[in-house]
Amino acid sequence: MIDYRPTFRDTLRAIAARAKQLRLVRGLRQAELAARAGVGVATIHRFEKTGTASIENVLRIATALDADAVFEKLFEAPPYASLDEALARPEVTRRRAPRRT
């Protein structure tokens, strides 16, 4: 069986390529992005070339490129698969709005 899913390394390189493309669209040089992100120019260069960087540095780069909103969804709980699963999940405390008088 052939596995067509991208490898871990392919995914990292694709993320880095999108970040580089966004940097270029924003008209930033690597040094400018590094300064905005609070990382070294070598970090930007390595990330764009290989896709490797710490999660903190990737978040810093994404924030500097105004592309950090997707991190909000990272590790988000999936929707319920069944009613039983929904009932098994911890309850969310609901509050009512105050009555109008």
N, C-alpha and C positions, 0 to 999 in steps of 0.2 A: 504494500500500500504506500502511495506517495503522499507525503505530508506537505501541503502547500502553504501552511501557516508560516509567516515570517519568523526567522530565528530571533532570539533575544538581541543579538548584535545588529541584525537588520533593522529592528525596531528602534534601537538607540540611534543608529545612523540616520534613519528617516526623521526622527525628532530633531536631531542636530541640523539636518538639511533644511527643515522647515524653519528652525530658529534663524539660520543664516539667511534664508530668503526673506524672512520678516525684518531682520536687521538691515538688509539691503533696501527693502521697500521703504523703511523708515529713514534711509539715508544716513545711517550711522557707520562709522568705522569701528573696527574691533576695539580700538583704544577708547573710543567714546562709550561704547556699550560696557566695556569693563569698568570705566569710571562710574557710570550710572548704576551698575549692578554691585559695585563694591568688591569686585574680584580682579585678579590679575589678567593682563592681556594674554598671557600664556594659557590661562584657564579657558578663555574664549576661543583661542586658536585650537587648543586640544579638543574642546567640546565640538566645535564645528567640523573638525577633521575626523574625529574618531567616534564622537557621540558619548565619550566618557567624561563624567563629572559627578561630583557628589550631588545628592538630592537637594541639599541646601543651595549649592551653586546653580543648579538648574532652576530652582525656584527664584533665586535672585535674578538670573538672566531673564526668565519669563516675566517677572515683575517689571524689570527695566524695559522690556519690550511691550508692556501692557498686554500680556498674554497669559496672565496667571489665574484667570477665572476657572479654567479647567481643573485646577488643583482642588477646587471646592468639591468636585465630584469624585475625586480619587478615593477609592475604598468606600464609596457610598453603598449603603445596604441595598441589595436588589429588591425589586417589588415582590410582593407576595406571590408565591407559586400556587397557593391554594387557600381556601377559607380556613382550613385547619392550621396552616402556617400563620395566617394573620391572627388567629385567636391565640396562638402560642407565643407570639411576640409580646414584649412588655407593653403595658398600657401607656398611652400618652395622656398626661393630665390635661384635660380641657377646661377652659374657663369661659364662662358666659360674659357677654358684654353687660355693663350696668344697665338697669332699666331706665327708660326715659320717664321723667315725671312731668 
